[in-house]
């Protein structure tokens, strides 16, 4: 059986609704915190890990930018905005050629 008591008066009904709303807000906040904690745990678990093979990524310098490279499978990974920064170089042909060389050395 449930401990829920049906309100008898308008005042009791008001306080019952207020209490229910408060409990819903608390539950929503707990759910949001749990989701944030799970996201943080996933981030820590996968931080600087190769998405292809799972080994550690190493940060290397390329054209003045730090990029991530897996020394195990040879994968090269760019964070958000890094490709655009590399493309802003004076001679775009040289940048593209260098990128192609970098990626071509990644293949096994």
N, C-alpha and C positions, 0 to 999 in steps of 0.2 A: 504494500500500500504506500501511497505517496503522502508526504507530510504537507502537501499543498492544501491550504485552507481557503475556501471560497470567501471573498470579502463580503461583509454584511452591509457596510455603508459606503457611501461615496468617498468618504475620507479614507477608509481602509483600502478601497479600490485604488485610490490615488497613490497611497504609500506602497501598495503591492506593485503597481506599475513602475514607480520610481525605483524600487528595489530590484525589480526584474531588469530594468534598463541599466542600472549600476552593475549588476552581475554580467550582463551582455558586454558592457564596456571592458570590464576586467578580463573576461574570456578573450575578447578581441585583442587586448594588449598583450596577454600571455601568448596568444597564437603568433602575433607579430614578432615578439621577442624571440620565440622559439624559432621562427623562420629566419630571423637575422642571425641567431646563434648557429643554426644549421648551415647557413650560407658562409659564415666566417669559418666554420670547421672545414667545409669543402674547399674554401680558398686556401687554408693552411695546408690541407692534404695535397693539393695540386700545385701549389706555388712553385714556380720554376721547374716544373716537370714537363718533359716532352709529351705533347698530345698524341704523338705517333707511337712511341715505344715505352714511355713512362720513365726513362732515365732522366738524370738531372740535366738542366740546361745551363750552359755557360754564357756569360755576357762577354761579347767581343766588340771591339771598336770597328766600325765600317763607315768611312767618310764622315767621321766626327760624330756618328750616332752609335749609341749602345744598342746592339741587337742580340737576340738570344739564339744560340746554336747548340744543337745536341751533338756531342762528339761521338755518341754511340751509333745513331742511324744517319747522321749528317744533316738532319733537318735544320732549316733556318727559319726563324719566326720573328715577325715584326709586331710590335705593339701598335695600338691605335695611334694613327697620325705619323708613324715613323716612315712609312712609304712616301707620304706627301712631303715630309722634310727632306728625304733623300732626293726626291724628284725636283726640288727647288734649286738644285746645284746649277752652276753656270752652264756646264755642257751636259745636257740631258742624255746625249748619245753615250758619253763616257759613263755616266751613272748607270744607264740601262745595261751597257756592256759589262760593267763591273758586277751588277746584280746577277746577270745571267751567268757570269763566271762563278760567282759565289754559290748560286743554286746548282750549277752543273757539277761542282765539286762535291755536292751533297749526295749525289746518286751513288749507289753501290753496285 
